[in-house]
Amino acid sequence: MPKSLETDLLPEQAITKMAPGAVPTAQLKTMYRVMFLIRRVEESLLQMAESGKIGGAMHTAIGHEANAVGAAAALLPGDYVTCTYRGHHHSLAHGMDPKEAIAEVLGKATGFSKGKGGSMHFIKPEIGLMGANGIVGAQVPHAAGMALASQLRDDGHIAMSFFGEGAIYQGVMHETFNIAQKWHLPIIFYCENNRYSEMTPIQHTSSAEEIFLFPKGAYGMESIQIDGNDVEQVFSAVREAAERARAGEGPTFIEALTYRLAGHMAGDLETYRSAEEIDLQRKHEPLVVLRDRLLERGVSKEELAQIREEVEAQVKEAVEFAENSPWPDPAEAYTDVFVE
C-alpha cells in the first residue's frame, strides 16, 4: 500500500494489468453516460443535503462510479447484487430511474420505497438489486444465501456483494468467505477500497498491506487486486469472475482500489485528509480515466460534451420531479409492515 496518498495515486504492486480494449467504444460511451449520470445525481444530492433538504445520514460514492458501472455491465439479468449504505451508484448503474432514486432520498411518496427507505436502503429486486444495508458487512452473507439458492436451483445465476475495506474486519465476513469457498458458491466478493474506512486511513487499521491477501491466504480463494477507477479493468475482472462462478469454480474476491472524492457523509468536515491529496486523486478519477480513453479512441470532445449536456438536463428534470413530488400520507406508516 502507498505510505502516503499525497504522493501515490495507486500502488503499482499486485494490481492486475488488464489491457484496454475489453469494451467496444460504443459501449464505453454508454458507460461514460451512466457514470456521469451517477456523478451528477450524487453531486445534486450532496448539495440538497447540505442545504437542509435531506434529513438523516446521506453517503455518496463520488469517485467510485467505475466500480458500479463496470460490474453492472458484466452481470446478466437474474443475477443478484447487494451493497452498502453507500449504494446510489450501484442502483443507478443497474438501471434505477434517477427520479425515483432522488425522490426516495428526499423521503417523497414517488420514491422506489415510497420514501420509507431513504438514502441508506436502496433496493429494487426487479433489476437484481437485493438491498443496501446500514450494518457494516451485513449484506455479504445475504448475497451468499442468494448464491446458495441459485446453486441449489442450478439456475445459472450468481450473486455479487459490494463492501468497503472497513468491513473486512467484521467476523461475519470471514464466516461467509469460509463457507463460500468450502461450498464453491457462485458469488463475487467486491471490495471498493477507497482507503478510508469512514475517516481513518487504512494503513492505521490494517495488518495486511493488500486486502485481497486475506481471502487468498486464509481461505485459498481466487483473489485479485485491480484499478477500480478504470471501468474496463472492472468489467474484465467481474466478467471473468462471473464466468468462473457460473462454471462451478467458486467465489472470487476482487479488491478494487478507488478513492472517495467527497466526504464520508454529507456534512463531513474532512479534517483527516488534505485538499492537496484530493486534488492529486482527481487526476486519476473514473470520469477522467474514461474521458481520456475515449478521446484516444477518436471520440470527439464535442460528442462527450453533448453527452454531459443531455445528462445535465436529465438530472435537472429528476431533481425537479423529486422536489415537486408529494410527501407520503401519514397513514402509509402502517403499510408494508407485514406480508399481506
N, C-alpha and C positions, 0 to 999 in steps of 0.2 A: 504494500500500500504506500502511497506517497506520504512522506513525512509532513509535507505542507501543501495544502490545496492552493496556497497562494503562488506556488512555483510549479506545480504539476497539474496539467489538465486531466490526464488519465494515466494510470500506471501502464507501462509497456509490458511488463512481465505477465505471462499467463493468459493475456487476452487472446481469445480465438480470432485468428485473422481470416475473415471471410471476404473473398474478392467481390468488389462491386459488380453489379450486372445480374444479380439474382432476380431482380424485379424489372419487368419491362417498363420503359419510360412512361407509357400511358398510365400504367398502374401507379407509378411513383408520383405522377401529377395528382392522381386521386388521393394518394396518401398525404401529399402536401396540403391539399384542400382540407382534409379531415383534421390534420394536425393543426392547421391554422384556425380551423373552427374551434377545436378544443381550447387552444390558447386564448382566443378572443372571448369565448364563453367564460372561461375561468377568470380572465382579467376583469370582465364585466361583473362577475360575482364578487370578486375581491373588492372592487370599487363600491358595489352596493353594500357589502358587509361593513366596510369602513365608514360609510355614510349613515349607518344605522338602520338600513332596510332589511337586514337579515339578522334574526335572533339566534343565539346559541353558537356553538363552535362551527367553523367552516374552514375546511382544509383544501387547498388547491394542490395540483400536481404540475404547476407551471415549470416546464423543463423536462418533464417525464413523457412527453407526448409520443415519442418514437416507440417506447415500450408498449403502449396500449395499441397503437395503430399497426405496428409490425406484427404483433401477436394476433390481433383480431383477423388480419388478412391471411394468416397461416392456419387458422382453425376452420372447421367445417360446421355447417348448420347441424344443430343437435348436440354439439359439444357443450360442456358446462364450464362456467367461469365464476370464481369467487374472488373478492378483492377486499381491500382495507377500507376504512372510513375515508381515505383519500382516493375516491373511486370515480369521480366525474369523468376522467379521461377514458377509463375503460368502458363506461356506459355509452359515451358518445362514439367511441371507436367501433362499438358493436351495433350502432345504428339507432340509438335512442334519439328521439326528436328533441332538439335544443329547447323548444317551447315548454315541453312537459318537464324537462330537466330543471330549467331555471325556475319554473312555477313551483316545483316541489321544494327547492331550496328556500324560496320565499314563503313557503307554507300555504300556497294557494290551492283551491279546490281542483284546479286543472292539472296539478302535478300528477306524476305517474302513480303516487300512493295517496292522492287527494290531500297532499300537504302534511301527511302524518309521519312520513319518514325523514324528511329533511335531507340535509347535505350528507350525513354520515351513513345513510341506509339506502343507498341506491340499489334498485332491484327491478328486473323485468325478465321473468322466466321465458317469455315467448321469443326473446332474442338470445337466450342462453345465459343471461346474467342472473345468477342464482343468489346474489346478495352480497352487499358490502357489510362490514361488521365493525362495530365500535370497540370490540375487545381485541387487543393485540394478539394476533395469531389464531383467533377462534375460527376464522374462515377456512383454515387449511385442513383440519380434519373433516369439515363439512365436504370439501371437494374430494377428499379421499373416499368418503362414503358414496358420493356420486360415481366415482371411478369404480368402486366395488360393485355398485348396482349395474353399471354398464358391462363390467366383466362377467357378472353372473347372467345377464341377459344376452351376452355375446352380440351386442347391437352395433359394435364398431365405433362407438362414441368414446371420447376421452374427457377428462376433467383437467382444468388448469387453475392454479391458485396463485394469486399475486400477494406479495407481502414485502415489507421493508426489512432492512438488515437488523433493525432493532428487535424484530420478532424472533430472530434466530435463538435467542436465549430463553425463550418460553419452553417449558417442559413438553407441552403438547406438540410442539413442532417435532421434537426428536422421537416422540412416540409415533407420530404419523410417518416420519421418514422411515423408521424401522419397519413398521408393518407394511408400508407401501412397497418397500424393497423386497421384503420377505414374500409377499403375495404377488409381486410383479404387477402392481396395479397400473392401469393406463392413465397416468397422471403426470402433469408437468408442474414442478415447483419453480416459481419465478420470483427471484429476489430483486426488487428495484432498490439497488444500493445507492442511495443519494449521499451516503457518508455522514449523515447527521441523523441519528435516530432521535427524532424530535429536535433537540437543541445541543446534543453532545457529540463532538467529533468521534468517529468510530475508533480511531486509534487510542482513545481513552477508555473504551468499553470492551474491545475485542481482544482475546488472547491469540487469535489467529490473524495473520495478515491478509489472507484471502478467504472470504466467506465460503466460497464453493468447495474449499477443502474439508469443511465439516462433514457434509453428507458423503463426500467421496472417500475420505479416510475412515470415518466411523461406520458407514453402512455399505460401502462398496457401490454406491450409486453412481451412475453416469452423470458427471458434473462438469460444467464448463463456465468460463467467465468471458463475457463479451462487452463490447462498447454499446451500452444501452441508449446512447444518443444517435446511433446510426440505424435508421429504420430497416435498411437492407440486412444488416447483421442480425437484428432482432427477428426479422421474417425468416431468414435462413435457419437460425438456431431453433426457433419454435417449430418450423416445418419439419426439420429433421427429428426433433424430439417427439412430435406428434406421430410421425411415421413409425418410430420405434415403439411408441405406446400402442398404436393400432396393431402392430405386428406381434404383440405379446411380449415385448422385450423389457417391459417395466418402466419405471419412472425415470425422469431426467431432472436434474437440478440446474437451473440457469441463474447465474449471478450476473446481472446487467448493471454495469457501472454508469451512473447517471448523476444528475445534480439538480437540486430543487432551487429554482431561481427566485422564488418568493419565500416568505416565512413559513414556519411550521403550520401556522393557522393565521386567520385574519386577526390583526392586532399585535402580532409578534414583533417585538422591538428589534430582534435580530442582533442583540449585543454579543452573541457568541461568534460572529464572523464579520469580516471587514467588507466594505463596499468594493475595495480593490479585488478581493478574492472573487466576488460575484461577477465583476466586470470581466475578469480573466476567463471565468467559466462560460460567459456568454459567447466567447469566440468559438466554442465547440458545442453549442447547444443544438438540439434536434432540428429546429427550423433552419438554422444557418447551415448545418451539415447537408440537409436535403436540398436547400436552395442552391448551394454551390454545386452539388452533384447534378442537379437538373440543368444548370447553366452549362456545365461541362458536356452534357449530352445534347446540347443545342437548343434547349428550351429558352425562349427569349425572356428578357426582363419584363417586357410588356405583357406577355401571357401570364407570368407569375403575378404581376400587379393586378391583372384582370381577375385572377382567382381570389386574391385578397380583397378586392373591391366587392366581389359578389358575396364573399363570406361576411364582410362587414355589414352589408345590407341584411343578410340572413340573421345575424346575431342581433342587430338593432330591432328587427321585427320580433324576434323571440323575446327580447327583454321587454318590449312594449306590450306584447301579449301577456307575459307573466305579471307585469306590474298592474295591468288593467284587469286581470282575472279576479273573480270574486274570492272572498275568504270562505272557508268551509262553514257550513251550517253547524252550530254548536252540537246539534243532535248527532252529528257524524262521529262524535267521540264514543258513541255506544255501538257503532257498527264496525264490522271487520275485526271483532274481538274473538268470536268463536266461529268455527266452521258451521255453515248452515246447510 
